[in-house]
Amino acid sequence: MTEPSSRRVVFVVGSGRSGTSTMAGTLRTLGLHVPQPEVVADATNPKGFGEPRWVVDLHTELLRVSNVQVSDARPRAWLDTGTTSGDHATRARVAACLEEQFSLADELVIKDPRASWFLGLWRAAADRCDATSSYVTMLRPVTEVVGSKQTYYGRMGAGSDQGAVTRTAAWINMMLHTERATRGQQRAFVRYGDLLDDWTQPVFALGEAFDLAGVKTAMAVDIAEVHRFIDPSLRRVTMTWDDIGVPDRLRELADETWQALDAIASDDSAKNQEWCDQLRTAYAGQYAEAEAFAHSTVVAQRRTAAAEARREAGQQAPRSAADRVPHAVRAMVPPAARQKLRRAMGRERPQGPA
């Protein structure tokens, strides 16, 4: 019998602004390896992102090919990213990159808010590297997530409400599908508030559940460093629904999604998983209804974009085949025949009785 592999890769997933950077930074401080170089800290995340630069670049490329946004509210976006990441060459490429990182350390932590779109890709790569995959989903109330994004990433669209609606819907879509994608895997759900209140309890529980040597054998100096790293003041945005304008139905669905995920954090049972399934179905139905309402707006925007593209290219609006026939030739066609042709081409409706 072969010895079990000591290779571990922990994926920190969930919506951005949920405490994913704090979790990744904690695991890094306790000895897990973050592939280098990392995304440089800035004013939106002064303690650092804990994100490998090449992982972010990879996900950005795959999202562009999939025509999917980082925070995408469309349920079908999961199908698009799944199709893109199922490419054999892409899977081989990611496995090779992961193997290179395992030559440096046996325990890795990979964090990027875009990662949830490509968990199947990463799971396959880890399997090819004979590594055990684990998933930590960070939980933070949706109003705080949306409020943090509004504060640090700016408002979307013509007004603040439009941005809040889009981001709330995207949070529901992201969190429910992340739960589904990690189901049946080695996973944990950690509340951001619990991490800030007393990080030792959720993090050392992860160390035992995921068999992470870096966490289980942490030295006093490492623990002291995490205490300095985690600062409760990091929770700088604490907005409520009173601060965020979204329709009541979307608000109710977001609240229930939070309740279901909060329940799973304490009891990852089939009952709570089924609750998430029901919410995912409800969200897909609500989103389809919203798309139907907005269809006219979408068509108008497409026509405007097409007209703008023609203007930039210096082109005239396309003419029909009938318009391209010289006037002298059209005049030779008897009026009754011309009328029948126009009707057949849909350019004139038949006149019914008054």
C-alpha positions as CSV (number, residue, x, y, z in Angstrom):
1,M,0.0,0.0,0.0
2,T,1.2,3.5,-0.8
3,E,1.5,6.1,1.9
4,P,-1.3,8.7,1.9
5,S,-0.2,12.0,0.3
6,S,0.7,14.9,2.6
7,R,-0.3,17.4,0.0
8,R,-3.1,19.7,0.9
9,V,-4.7,22.7,-0.9
10,V,-7.2,24.8,0.9
11,F,-9.4,27.0,-1.3
12,V,-10.8,30.0,0.4
13,V,-14.0,30.8,-1.5
14,G,-17.2,32.9,-1.3
15,S,-18.1,36.4,-2.2
16,G,-15.5,39.2,-2.2
17,R,-15.5,41.4,0.9
18,S,-16.6,38.5,3.1
19,G,-13.4,38.0,5.0
20,T,-11.7,35.8,2.5
21,S,-8.5,37.8,2.7
22,T,-8.4,37.6,6.5
23,M,-8.8,33.8,6.4
24,A,-6.1,33.4,3.7
25,G,-3.7,35.7,5.6
26,T,-4.3,33.8,8.8
27,L,-3.5,30.4,7.2
28,R,-0.4,31.9,5.5
29,T,0.8,33.2,8.8
30,L,0.4,29.7,10.4
31,G,2.6,28.2,7.7
32,L,0.5,27.4,4.6
33,H,2.1,28.6,1.4
34,V,0.4,31.2,-0.8
35,P,1.8,30.9,-4.4
36,Q,3.9,33.9,-5.2
37,P,3.9,36.7,-6.1
38,E,0.8,38.0,-4.3
39,V,-1.5,40.8,-5.3
40,V,-0.2,44.0,-3.7
41,A,-2.2,45.4,-0.8
42,D,-4.0,48.7,-1.3
43,A,-6.4,51.1,0.5
44,T,-9.3,48.6,0.0
45,N,-7.4,45.9,1.7
46,P,-4.5,47.3,3.7
47,K,-3.6,44.0,5.4
48,G,-3.1,42.3,2.0
49,F,-5.3,40.2,-0.3
50,G,-3.6,36.8,0.1
51,E,-4.2,36.3,-3.6
52,P,-1.6,34.7,-5.9
53,R,-1.1,37.0,-8.9
54,W,-1.0,34.2,-11.5
55,V,-4.2,32.7,-10.1
56,V,-6.0,36.1,-10.4
57,D,-4.7,36.5,-14.0
58,L,-5.8,33.0,-14.9
59,H,-9.3,33.5,-13.6
60,T,-9.6,36.9,-15.2
61,E,-8.6,35.3,-18.6
62,L,-11.2,32.5,-18.2
63,L,-13.9,34.9,-17.2
64,R,-13.3,37.0,-20.2
65,V,-13.4,34.0,-22.5
66,S,-16.7,32.9,-20.7
67,N,-18.2,36.4,-21.0
68,V,-18.8,36.3,-17.2
69,Q,-18.2,39.0,-14.7
70,V,-16.5,38.6,-11.3
71,S,-19.9,39.3,-9.6
72,D,-22.4,37.9,-12.1
73,A,-26.0,37.6,-11.1
74,R,-27.0,35.3,-14.0
75,P,-27.6,31.6,-13.1
76,R,-26.5,30.5,-16.5
77,A,-23.1,32.0,-16.0
78,W,-22.1,28.8,-14.1
79,L,-22.7,26.8,-17.3
80,D,-20.6,29.2,-19.3
81,T,-17.6,29.1,-16.9
82,G,-18.0,25.3,-16.6
83,T,-17.7,24.9,-20.3
84,T,-14.6,27.1,-20.5
85,S,-12.8,25.4,-17.6
86,G,-13.6,21.9,-19.0
87,D,-11.1,22.4,-21.7
88,H,-8.4,19.7,-21.6
89,A,-5.5,22.1,-22.3
90,T,-6.7,24.4,-19.5
91,R,-6.9,21.6,-17.0
92,A,-3.4,20.4,-17.9
93,R,-2.0,23.9,-17.6
94,V,-3.5,24.5,-14.1
95,A,-2.3,21.0,-12.9
96,A,1.2,21.9,-14.1
97,C,1.2,25.2,-12.2
98,L,-0.1,23.5,-9.1
99,E,2.5,20.8,-9.3
100,E,5.2,23.5,-9.4
101,Q,3.8,25.0,-6.2
102,F,3.8,21.6,-4.5
103,S,7.5,21.4,-5.2
104,L,7.9,24.3,-2.8
105,A,5.4,23.3,0.0
106,D,3.0,20.5,0.8
107,E,0.3,22.7,2.1
108,L,-1.1,25.5,-0.1
109,V,-3.8,28.1,0.4
110,I,-5.4,29.6,-2.8
111,K,-7.8,32.5,-2.4
112,D,-9.5,34.6,-5.1
113,P,-13.2,35.7,-5.2
114,R,-13.2,34.5,-8.8
115,A,-12.3,30.9,-7.7
116,S,-15.8,29.8,-7.1
117,W,-16.5,29.9,-10.8
118,F,-13.8,27.3,-11.5
119,L,-13.9,24.9,-8.6
120,G,-14.3,21.9,-10.9
121,L,-11.1,22.9,-12.7
122,W,-9.1,23.2,-9.5
123,R,-10.5,20.0,-8.0
124,A,-9.4,18.1,-11.1
125,A,-5.9,19.8,-11.0
126,A,-5.5,18.8,-7.3
127,D,-6.5,15.2,-8.1
128,R,-3.8,15.1,-10.8
129,C,-1.3,16.3,-8.3
130,D,-2.4,13.6,-5.7
131,A,-3.5,16.4,-3.3
132,T,-6.4,16.6,-1.0
133,S,-8.8,19.6,-1.7
134,S,-10.5,21.5,1.1
135,Y,-12.9,24.4,0.9
136,V,-13.5,27.3,3.4
137,T,-16.5,29.4,2.5
138,M,-16.5,32.7,4.3
139,L,-19.9,34.0,5.5
140,R,-20.7,37.7,6.0
141,P,-24.2,39.3,6.0
142,V,-25.2,40.4,2.5
143,T,-25.8,44.0,3.6
144,E,-22.2,44.3,4.8
145,V,-20.9,42.7,1.7
146,V,-22.8,44.9,-0.6
147,G,-22.1,48.0,1.5
148,S,-18.4,47.2,1.5
149,K,-18.4,46.9,-2.3
150,Q,-20.3,50.2,-2.7
151,T,-17.8,51.9,-0.3
152,Y,-14.6,50.6,-1.8
153,Y,-15.4,49.6,-5.3
154,G,-17.8,52.5,-6.2
155,R,-21.4,52.5,-7.2
156,M,-22.7,50.8,-10.4
157,G,-25.0,52.1,-13.0
158,A,-27.0,55.4,-13.0
159,G,-27.9,55.2,-9.3
160,S,-26.9,53.5,-6.0
161,D,-30.1,51.4,-6.0
162,Q,-29.2,49.8,-9.3
163,G,-25.8,48.8,-8.0
164,A,-27.2,47.5,-4.8
165,V,-29.7,45.3,-6.6
166,T,-27.1,43.9,-9.0
167,R,-24.7,43.1,-6.2
168,T,-27.3,41.6,-3.9
169,A,-28.5,39.3,-6.7
170,A,-24.8,38.4,-7.5
171,W,-24.2,37.5,-3.8
172,I,-27.2,35.2,-3.8
173,N,-26.1,33.6,-7.1
174,M,-22.4,33.2,-5.9
175,M,-23.1,31.9,-2.4
176,L,-25.8,29.3,-3.3
177,H,-23.8,27.9,-6.2
178,T,-20.6,27.8,-4.2
179,E,-22.5,25.8,-1.6
180,R,-23.6,23.4,-4.3
181,A,-20.2,23.1,-5.9
182,T,-18.5,22.2,-2.7
183,R,-21.1,19.8,-1.5
184,G,-19.8,16.3,-0.8
185,Q,-16.2,17.7,-0.5
186,Q,-14.1,18.4,2.6
187,R,-15.5,21.8,3.5
188,A,-16.3,24.3,6.3
189,F,-18.3,27.5,6.5
190,V,-16.8,30.2,8.7
191,R,-18.6,33.3,9.8
192,Y,-16.5,36.4,9.4
193,G,-17.7,37.7,12.8
194,D,-16.5,34.6,14.5
195,L,-13.1,34.9,12.9
196,L,-12.7,38.5,14.2
197,D,-14.1,37.7,17.7
198,D,-11.8,34.8,18.4
199,W,-10.0,33.4,15.4
200,T,-8.4,30.5,17.3
201,Q,-11.7,28.5,17.5
202,P,-12.7,28.4,13.8
203,V,-9.1,28.2,12.5
204,F,-7.9,25.4,14.8
205,A,-11.1,23.5,14.1
206,L,-10.2,23.8,10.4
207,G,-6.7,22.5,11.2
208,E,-8.1,19.3,12.7
209,A,-10.9,18.8,10.2
210,F,-8.6,19.3,7.2
211,D,-5.5,17.7,8.8
212,L,-3.3,20.8,8.2
213,A,0.1,20.3,9.8
214,G,0.8,24.0,9.6
215,V,-2.1,24.8,11.8
216,K,-1.9,21.8,14.1
217,T,1.8,22.4,14.9
218,A,1.7,26.2,15.0
219,M,4.3,27.8,17.3
220,A,3.5,30.5,19.9
221,V,5.3,33.0,17.7
222,D,3.0,32.2,14.8
223,I,-0.1,32.5,17.0
224,A,1.1,35.8,18.3
225,E,1.6,37.0,14.7
226,V,-2.0,36.1,13.8
227,H,-3.3,38.0,16.8
228,R,-1.5,41.1,15.4
229,F,-2.7,40.4,11.9
230,I,-6.4,40.0,12.8
231,D,-7.9,43.3,13.9
232,P,-11.6,43.6,14.7
233,S,-11.6,47.1,13.2
234,L,-11.2,45.4,9.8
235,R,-15.0,45.1,9.9
236,R,-15.2,48.7,8.7
237,V,-18.6,48.5,7.0
238,T,-21.7,47.5,9.0
239,M,-24.7,48.5,6.8
240,T,-28.2,47.3,7.1
241,W,-31.1,47.1,4.7
242,D,-32.1,50.6,5.7
243,D,-28.9,51.7,3.9
244,I,-29.4,49.6,0.8
245,G,-32.4,50.0,-1.5
246,V,-33.4,46.7,-3.0
247,P,-36.9,45.3,-3.9
248,D,-38.7,43.5,-1.1
249,R,-38.7,40.1,-2.9
250,L,-35.0,40.2,-3.5
251,R,-34.4,41.3,0.0
252,E,-36.4,38.4,1.4
253,L,-34.6,35.9,-0.8
254,A,-31.2,37.3,0.3
255,D,-32.2,37.1,4.0
256,E,-33.3,33.5,3.6
257,T,-30.1,32.6,1.8
258,W,-28.1,34.0,4.7
259,Q,-30.2,32.1,7.2
260,A,-29.7,28.8,5.2
261,L,-25.9,29.3,5.0
262,D,-25.7,30.4,8.6
263,A,-27.5,27.2,9.5
264,I,-25.1,25.1,7.4
265,A,-22.1,26.7,9.3
266,S,-23.4,25.0,12.4
267,D,-25.1,21.9,10.8
268,D,-24.0,20.8,7.3
269,S,-27.0,18.4,7.1
270,A,-29.0,17.1,4.1
271,K,-32.0,19.2,5.4
272,N,-30.1,22.5,5.2
273,Q,-28.6,21.5,1.9
274,E,-32.1,20.9,0.5
275,W,-33.0,24.3,1.8
276,C,-30.2,25.8,-0.3
277,D,-31.5,23.8,-3.3
278,Q,-34.9,25.3,-2.9
279,L,-33.5,28.8,-2.7
280,R,-31.4,28.3,-5.8
281,T,-34.5,27.2,-7.7
282,A,-36.4,30.2,-6.4
283,Y,-33.6,32.6,-7.4
284,A,-33.4,31.2,-10.9
285,G,-37.1,31.7,-11.3
286,Q,-37.0,35.3,-9.9
287,Y,-34.1,36.1,-12.2
288,A,-35.9,34.7,-15.3
289,E,-38.9,36.8,-14.4
290,A,-36.7,39.9,-14.2
291,E,-35.1,39.1,-17.5
292,A,-38.5,38.9,-19.1
293,F,-39.5,42.3,-17.7
294,A,-36.2,43.8,-19.0
295,H,-36.3,42.2,-22.5
296,S,-37.3,45.4,-24.3
297,T,-34.5,47.3,-22.6
298,V,-32.0,44.7,-23.7
299,V,-33.2,44.7,-27.3
300,A,-33.1,48.6,-27.3
301,Q,-29.5,48.5,-26.0
302,R,-28.4,46.0,-28.6
303,R,-29.9,48.1,-31.4
304,T,-28.2,51.2,-30.0
305,A,-24.9,49.4,-29.7
306,A,-25.2,48.1,-33.3
307,A,-26.1,51.6,-34.6
308,E,-23.1,53.1,-32.7
309,A,-20.8,50.5,-34.2
310,R,-22.0,51.3,-37.7
311,R,-21.4,55.0,-37.1
312,E,-17.9,54.4,-35.9
313,A,-17.3,52.3,-39.0
314,G,-18.7,55.0,-41.2
315,Q,-21.4,52.7,-42.5
316,Q,-25.0,53.3,-43.5
317,A,-27.8,51.4,-42.0
318,P,-28.2,48.1,-43.9
319,R,-30.8,48.2,-46.7
320,S,-33.2,45.4,-47.5
321,A,-32.9,43.5,-50.8
322,A,-36.0,45.4,-52.1
323,D,-34.4,48.7,-51.4
324,R,-31.3,47.7,-53.4
325,V,-33.5,47.2,-56.6
326,P,-33.2,50.3,-58.8
327,H,-36.3,52.5,-58.8
328,A,-36.8,52.2,-62.6
329,V,-37.0,48.4,-62.3
330,R,-39.4,48.6,-59.3
331,A,-41.6,50.9,-61.4
332,M,-42.0,48.2,-64.0
333,V,-43.8,45.9,-61.5
334,P,-47.6,46.3,-61.5
335,P,-48.9,48.0,-58.3
336,A,-50.9,45.0,-57.2
337,A,-47.9,42.7,-57.6
338,R,-45.7,45.2,-55.6
339,Q,-48.3,45.2,-52.8
340,K,-48.2,41.4,-52.6
341,L,-44.4,41.4,-52.5
342,R,-44.4,43.9,-49.7
343,R,-46.9,41.8,-47.7
344,A,-44.8,38.6,-48.3
345,M,-41.7,40.4,-47.0
346,G,-43.5,41.7,-43.9
347,R,-43.2,45.3,-44.9
348,E,-47.0,45.9,-45.1
349,R,-49.8,44.2,-43.1
350,P,-52.9,43.0,-45.0
351,Q,-55.9,45.3,-44.5
352,G,-58.8,43.5,-42.9
353,P,-62.4,44.6,-42.9
354,A,-63.2,47.8,-41.0
